[in-house]
Amino acid sequence: MFEIAKKPDGTIAMAGRLDAAKANRAQEFLDAVDGPCVIDLHDLEYISSAGLGVLLRTHKRLMTAGGGLELVNVNKHINDIFAYSGFDKLFKISAAATKSE
């Protein structure tokens, strides 16, 4: 399952699994976005290299127009994927709030 939608505040929310099977759908959705873009990844469970490619292509396109991507509410698992791939150096990333034990 993968869902992508624009929230009322203009933020784009992704949920589920962004893998090779869903990358084209995500890319088509993000190709319609102009200017700076905030993507809420709170409910994203998994992202593959194809999903990383979607974010990278979108970021590069928006950067040439003076925008870019900001990723918010990134859970630890997804944040680890960004760190291992070096993508944490490319995007502005805000981690999700963690619950105190």
Secondary structure, 3 states (H helix, E strand, C coil): CEEEEECCCCCEEEEEEECHHHHHHHHHHHHCCCCCEEEEEEEEEEECHHHHHHHHHHHHHHHHCCCCEEEEEECHHHHHHHHHHCHHHCCEEEECCCCCC
